[in-house]
Amino acid sequence: MTRKTEHKKYGKAKRTRKPDDVKEAIVFALADFLENECEMMIKDDLIYCDAVEITNKSRMIHFKVGDREYDLQLIGKRATKDADYK
């Protein structure tokens, strides 16, 4: 006679993140720079960033340069335990 133990499967807990105002401000500033100020000289051609879009307000920007598309992701490092700021 064998016994089979039934295991319940639980879903992953959804963790809510605290909003990071500084990180969001950096994302908006970078998107504004890419949209309005970004110009590059590549092989004697002046190229601008096009179609700048904030895809996630706290971390990701999507944009085009010429025919290629790029994603820019901002990652904030954790503060050290002995840091003076919080």
C-alpha positions as CSV (number, residue, x, y, z in Angstrom):
1,M,0.0,0.0,0.0
2,T,1.5,3.4,-1.0
3,R,0.5,6.8,0.3
4,K,0.5,9.8,-1.9
5,T,0.8,13.1,-0.2
6,E,-1.2,15.9,-1.8
7,H,0.6,19.2,-2.0
8,K,-1.2,22.5,-2.5
9,K,0.1,24.9,-5.1
10,Y,0.2,28.5,-4.1
11,G,0.6,31.3,-6.5
12,K,3.4,33.8,-6.2
13,A,2.9,36.7,-3.9
14,K,2.4,40.0,-5.6
15,R,4.7,42.5,-4.0
16,T,3.8,46.2,-4.3
17,R,6.7,48.5,-4.7
18,K,7.0,51.9,-3.2
19,P,7.1,54.7,-5.7
20,D,10.6,56.1,-6.3
21,D,10.1,59.8,-7.1
22,V,13.8,60.4,-7.8
23,K,14.0,57.5,-10.3
24,E,10.8,58.7,-12.1
25,A,12.2,62.2,-12.4
26,I,15.5,60.8,-13.9
27,V,13.5,58.7,-16.4
28,F,11.4,61.8,-17.4
29,A,14.6,64.0,-17.7
30,L,16.4,61.3,-19.9
31,A,13.3,61.0,-22.1
32,D,13.1,64.8,-22.5
33,F,16.8,64.9,-23.4
34,L,16.5,62.2,-26.0
35,E,13.5,63.8,-27.5
36,N,14.7,67.5,-27.6
37,E,18.5,67.7,-27.2
38,C,19.9,64.4,-28.6
39,E,21.9,64.8,-31.8
40,M,24.8,62.7,-33.0
41,M,27.4,62.9,-35.8
42,I,27.8,59.5,-37.3
43,K,29.9,59.3,-40.5
44,D,29.4,63.0,-41.2
45,D,25.6,62.7,-40.9
46,L,23.6,64.4,-38.2
47,I,21.2,61.9,-36.6
48,Y,18.5,62.5,-34.1
49,C,16.5,60.3,-31.7
50,D,13.0,59.6,-32.9
51,A,9.8,58.1,-31.4
52,V,10.8,58.5,-27.7
53,E,8.3,56.8,-25.5
54,I,8.4,56.1,-21.8
55,T,7.2,52.5,-21.6
56,N,7.4,52.2,-17.8
57,K,7.5,55.4,-15.9
58,S,9.8,54.1,-13.2
59,R,12.4,52.4,-15.4
60,M,12.2,52.1,-19.2
61,I,12.4,54.3,-22.3
62,H,12.0,53.1,-25.9
63,F,13.4,55.2,-28.8
64,K,14.7,55.0,-32.3
65,V,17.9,56.2,-33.9
66,G,17.8,56.0,-37.6
67,D,16.3,52.6,-38.5
68,R,17.2,50.9,-35.2
69,E,15.1,50.7,-32.0
70,Y,16.6,50.8,-28.5
71,D,15.4,50.4,-24.9
72,L,17.0,52.2,-22.1
73,Q,16.4,50.7,-18.7
74,L,17.3,52.5,-15.4
75,I,18.2,50.3,-12.5
76,G,18.7,51.8,-9.1
77,K,21.1,50.1,-6.8
78,R,20.2,49.4,-3.2
79,A,21.6,51.7,-0.5
80,T,24.3,50.2,1.7
81,K,23.5,49.5,5.3
82,D,25.8,52.3,6.5
83,A,24.5,54.9,4.1
84,D,23.4,58.3,5.5
85,Y,20.5,58.8,3.1
86,K,17.2,56.9,2.9
